[in-house]
Amino acid sequence: MEAEQPVESISISDEELKSLTDAIHQRHGIDFSCYEPKSLKRRVIRSLHIFKLNAVHELWIKILKDRTFIYPFMDEISVGLTAMFRDPVLWKKMLQLLNESFIAKSNLSIWHAGCSSGEEVYTMGIVLRESNFKKPVEARATDISNQAMTIARSGEYHLLKMQEYDKNYQVFNPLSTLLKYYTVNHDTAGFDTSLIQHVNFEYHNLITDPFTRKYDIIFCRNVMIYFDNNAKLKLFEKFHGSLNPGGLFVIGFYDAVLPLVDETKFRVMDIESKIFQKI
Ligand SMILES: C[S@@+](CC[C@H](N)C(=O)[O-])C[C@H]1O[C@@H](n2cnc3c(N)ncnc32)[C@H](O)[C@@H]1O
């Protein structure tokens, strides 16, 4: 039996990465050519460790031979780091917008693009509940990780995460506690799924799948960091086309995209919260 190589000692050449992503593209139609190679390499190396493989060519063979392997592989390759009330200043601003700018609207449509395990979706559900906006809301939450979306649908998170999430929530609403939205069962916090009853979760790849609907608010936070500038520019165009007039586009705090945003298409509504408005 071959000895397992320590993951730190594995490196991937550009050629190896290309032959792997070409194989995935040909076999499964998933296009990785827009991803930033350095971070993609890091995640491929991490997946070798997870799947107990010793080299990229073993991964390559597995991807070509085992049709179903692509699903757990995609779950590993997508970095789902997220948190409830992440960047609390954004959620305070969102509450204000719901209570002031959106209050006259008869309904609201929202898209969480790259929703991961759903913390952002529950956060918005809580913000809506605590707002004065009581009209119908329809939301769509999408990702390329089905595993993450299964967690999102269940609303069950590890109890250990609640300390951080409640701390964030306290900044948003110091007069209340996140505890009122979940029940504790052993080491799990089970969130009230009625917070997301208006949400439809579905697989959607931002690089390859069509953008067909229109929304009042699009969140795409901490997703574009993995894409190269060319892909980001194409995405801005598509998000612009998917917003209703005056619609809002919300990006993540570390999405360093400001220089790429076309000032004739979006105006900066709130730079601190990273909210742009369709012109
Ligand atoms: C860091 S998480 C961000 C979660 C959440 N938006 C937030 O900011 O807390 C990034 C998510 O983007 C998803 N993702 C990566 N590439 C994608 C693509 N091409 N299409 C859709 N989602 C993608 C990943 O699966 C992952 O769940």
The ligand as an SDF file (V2000), in Angstrom:
LIG
                    3D

 27 29  0  0  0  0  0  0  0  0999 V2000
  -17.8100   32.3050    1.5800 C   0  0  0  0  0  0  0  0  0  0  0  0
  -19.3700   31.6490    1.1030 S   0  0  0  0  0  0  0  0  0  0  0  0
  -20.3770   33.1020    1.2500 C   0  0  0  0  0  0  0  0  0  0  0  0
  -21.6790   32.8630    1.9640 C   0  0  0  0  0  0  0  0  0  0  0  0
  -22.5070   34.1160    2.2400 C   0  0  0  0  0  0  0  0  0  0  0  0
  -22.8640   34.7940    1.0100 N   0  0  0  0  0  0  0  0  0  0  0  0
  -21.7810   35.0460    3.1810 C   0  0  0  0  0  0  0  0  0  0  0  0
  -21.2200   36.0510    2.7360 O   0  0  0  0  0  0  0  0  0  0  0  0
  -21.7700   34.7920    4.3850 O   0  0  0  0  0  0  0  0  0  0  0  0
  -19.1600   31.4940   -0.6660 C   0  0  0  0  0  0  0  0  0  0  0  0
  -20.1770   30.6040   -1.3310 C   0  0  0  0  0  0  0  0  0  0  0  0
  -20.0830   30.8110   -2.7370 O   0  0  0  0  0  0  0  0  0  0  0  0
  -20.3930   29.5950   -3.3690 C   0  0  0  0  0  0  0  0  0  0  0  0
  -19.8980   29.6060   -4.7600 N   0  0  0  0  0  0  0  0  0  0  0  0
  -18.6170   29.4820   -5.2110 C   0  0  0  0  0  0  0  0  0  0  0  0
  -18.5960   29.4760   -6.5760 N   0  0  0  0  0  0  0  0  0  0  0  0
  -19.8930   29.6230   -6.9770 C   0  0  0  0  0  0  0  0  0  0  0  0
  -20.5210   29.6820   -8.2520 C   0  0  0  0  0  0  0  0  0  0  0  0
  -19.8130   29.5780   -9.3820 N   0  0  0  0  0  0  0  0  0  0  0  0
  -21.8710   29.8160   -8.3010 N   0  0  0  0  0  0  0  0  0  0  0  0
  -22.5960   29.8940   -7.1560 C   0  0  0  0  0  0  0  0  0  0  0  0
  -22.0690   29.8500   -5.9240 N   0  0  0  0  0  0  0  0  0  0  0  0
  -20.7230   29.7120   -5.8260 C   0  0  0  0  0  0  0  0  0  0  0  0
  -19.6890   28.5720   -2.4830 C   0  0  0  0  0  0  0  0  0  0  0  0
  -20.2290   27.2770   -2.6740 O   0  0  0  0  0  0  0  0  0  0  0  0
  -19.9230   29.1260   -1.0810 C   0  0  0  0  0  0  0  0  0  0  0  0
  -21.0290   28.5400   -0.4570 O   0  0  0  0  0  0  0  0  0  0  0  0
  1  2  1  0
  2  3  1  0
  2 10  1  0
  3  4  1  0
  4  5  1  0
  5  6  1  0
  5  7  1  0
  7  8  2  0
  7  9  1  0
 10 11  1  0
 11 12  1  0
 11 26  1  0
 12 13  1  0
 13 14  1  0
 13 24  1  0
 14 15  1  0
 14 23  1  0
 15 16  2  0
 16 17  1  0
 17 18  1  0
 17 23  2  0
 18 19  1  0
 18 20  2  0
 20 21  1  0
 21 22  2  0
 22 23  1  0
 24 25  1  0
 24 26  1  0
 26 27  1  0
M  CHG  2   2   1   9  -1
M  END
$$$$
